[in-house]
């Protein structure tokens, strides 16, 4: 499955199948949350949250690709990611784009 953030694939004609998306809400355990809170006092990257968001993006991307595969898509164009805080220590990640079939 080809994933691109641009709206077209140069040299490729396609028909639009529809919007596809994948979402996930991830959180860290209370122990890591407390340690991350202490990190905010001294500053710097909060590695456990970076890892959590990277993992969440991978899961959301896989779910989006699975939805596109179910439509018989060859690619997803206009891929975007969004995130929001659902509650303290938990974030929602959404991956979305337009599933297309090459013609």
C-alpha positions in Angstrom: 0.0 0.0 0.0 1.5 3.3 -1.1 0.9 6.2 1.4 1.6 9.8 0.4 0.8 13.1 2.0 0.3 14.8 -1.4 -3.0 14.8 -3.2 -1.8 13.1 -6.3 0.7 10.5 -7.3 2.8 11.8 -10.3 2.2 9.8 -13.4 -0.6 7.7 -11.9 -4.3 7.9 -12.7 -6.8 6.7 -10.1 -10.4 6.6 -9.0 -11.3 7.8 -5.5 -12.8 5.1 -3.2 -13.4 7.2 -0.2 -12.0 8.5 3.1 -10.3 6.0 5.3 -9.1 6.5 8.9 -7.6 4.7 11.8 -7.8 5.8 15.4 -6.3 4.7 18.7 -6.3 6.1 22.3 -3.1 5.2 24.2 -2.0 5.8 27.7 1.0 5.1 29.9 0.8 3.3 33.2 0.6 5.3 36.4 4.3 4.7 37.3 5.6 6.1 34.0 3.1 8.9 34.3 4.4 9.9 37.7 8.0 9.8 36.4 7.1 11.8 33.4 5.5 14.4 35.7 8.8 14.7 37.6 10.6 15.2 34.2 8.6 18.4 33.6 10.3 19.9 36.6 13.8 19.6 35.1 12.8 19.9 31.5 13.8 17.8 28.4 12.2 15.2 26.3 9.7 12.9 28.0 10.8 9.7 26.3 7.9 7.5 27.5 5.4 9.9 25.9 7.4 10.1 22.7 7.4 6.3 22.5 3.6 6.1 23.3 2.8 8.6 20.5 5.0 6.8 18.0 3.4 3.5 18.9 -0.1 5.1 18.6 0.7 6.5 15.2 1.8 3.0 14.0 -1.4 1.5 15.2 -3.6 4.2 13.7 -1.7 3.9 10.4 -2.2 0.1 10.3 -6.0 0.5 11.0 -6.2 3.1 8.2 -4.4 0.8 5.8 -6.6 -2.1 6.8 -9.7 -0.1 6.0 -8.3 0.9 2.6 -7.4 -2.7 1.9 -11.0 -3.7 2.6 -12.1 -1.2 -0.1 -9.6 -2.7 -2.6 -7.4 0.4 -2.6 -3.9 0.5 -4.1 -2.9 3.7 -2.3 -3.9 6.4 0.2 -3.4 10.0 -0.8 -3.5 13.1 1.4 -2.4 11.2 4.5 -2.7 13.3 7.6 -2.3 12.7 11.4 -4.1 14.4 14.2 -3.9 14.1 18.0 -5.8 15.2 21.0 -5.6 14.8 24.7 -8.5 12.6 25.9 -7.5 12.8 29.6 -4.3 13.3 31.5 -1.8 10.8 30.3 -3.9 9.5 27.4 -3.9 10.7 23.8 -6.0 9.9 20.8 -4.2 9.6 17.4 -6.0 9.6 14.1 -4.6 8.8 10.7 -6.7 9.6 7.7 -6.6 10.0 4.0 -8.3 9.2 0.7 -8.2 5.6 -0.5 -7.7 5.3 -4.3 -7.6 2.5 -6.9 -5.2 2.8 -9.9 -6.7 2.8 -13.3 
